[in-house]
């Protein structure tokens, strides 16, 4: 089975978002850290989420590691769905759902299009 040609571009976007978002979380920098506080989350959650995002970015682009990739994809999904749910729970503008929804779709495409060597 040949992998989809869109796998690497989509996976690079998802991995890039995890890496950049994770680094910004670890640095407690805008735009994510102030939003996290605005949503009512404690500041220390940025260190936890940042570490998890950076690890996920590495695992998603590394060769093989199929079981870790499943966990990384699950973590990205939980993060993005949780972000959308948090914005919705705080009755924020519908536009705040666009980024998490977009990255959820891209993550699902990356997962669905991954080559056999990256599957369980």
C-alpha positions in Angstrom: 0.0 0.0 0.0 1.5 3.3 -1.1 1.2 6.2 1.4 -0.8 9.2 0.5 1.3 12.0 -1.1 -0.3 14.4 1.4 1.0 12.6 4.4 4.2 14.5 4.9 2.9 18.1 4.3 0.0 17.5 6.6 2.2 15.8 9.2 4.7 18.6 9.0 2.0 21.1 9.8 0.7 19.1 12.7 4.2 18.4 14.0 5.1 22.1 13.6 2.0 23.2 15.5 2.9 20.8 18.3 6.6 22.0 18.4 5.8 25.7 18.2 2.8 25.5 20.5 4.8 23.4 23.0 7.7 25.7 23.0 5.4 28.7 23.5 3.7 26.9 26.4 7.1 26.1 28.0 8.1 29.8 27.6 4.6 30.9 28.9 4.5 33.2 25.9 1.6 34.5 23.8 -0.7 33.6 22.3 -1.5 30.3 24.1 -0.4 31.1 27.7 -2.7 34.1 28.2 -5.6 32.3 26.6 -5.0 29.3 28.9 -5.2 31.7 31.9 -8.3 33.4 30.5 -10.0 30.0 30.2 -9.3 29.5 33.9 -6.5 26.9 33.8 -3.6 27.1 36.2 -0.3 28.5 34.9 1.6 25.3 35.7 -0.5 23.5 33.1 1.5 25.2 30.4 4.6 23.3 31.5 2.8 20.0 31.4 1.1 20.7 28.0 4.3 22.2 26.5 6.3 19.2 27.4 3.7 16.8 26.0 3.4 18.8 22.8 7.1 18.9 22.1 7.3 15.1 22.7 4.4 14.5 20.4 6.0 16.6 17.7 9.2 14.5 17.8 7.3 11.2 17.8 5.1 12.2 14.9 8.0 12.9 12.6 10.4 10.2 13.8 10.6 7.0 11.8 8.8 3.9 13.0 7.6 4.0 16.6 4.0 3.0 15.7 2.7 2.6 19.3 4.1 5.9 20.4 2.6 7.5 17.3 -0.8 6.3 18.3 -0.4 7.9 21.7 0.9 11.1 20.1 -2.1 11.3 17.8 -4.4 10.6 20.7 -2.8 13.4 22.7 -3.0 15.9 19.9 -6.7 15.0 19.5 -7.4 15.4 23.2 -5.6 18.7 23.3 -7.4 20.1 20.3 -10.9 18.8 21.3 -10.2 20.1 24.8 -9.3 23.5 23.5 -12.5 23.7 21.4 -14.6 22.5 24.3 -13.0 25.0 26.7 -13.7 27.9 24.4 -17.3 26.7 23.9 -17.8 26.3 27.7 -16.6 29.8 28.3 -19.1 31.0 25.6 -16.4 32.6 23.5 -16.8 33.6 19.9 -17.3 30.7 17.4 -14.2 31.9 15.6 -12.1 30.6 18.6 -13.1 27.1 17.5 -11.6 27.5 14.0 -7.9 26.8 14.9 -8.6 23.7 17.1 -11.1 22.3 14.6 -8.7 22.8 11.7 -5.8 21.1 13.5 -8.0 18.3 14.6 -8.9 17.7 10.9 -5.2 17.9 9.9 -4.3 15.5 12.7 -6.9 13.0 11.5 -5.7 13.2 7.9 -2.1 12.6 9.1 -3.2 9.6 11.1 -5.3 8.2 8.2 -2.6 8.8 5.6 0.4 7.4 7.5 2.4 4.8 5.7 2.4 1.1 6.9 5.8 1.6 8.7 4.1 4.0 11.0 1.1 1.9 11.8 0.5 -0.8 14.5 
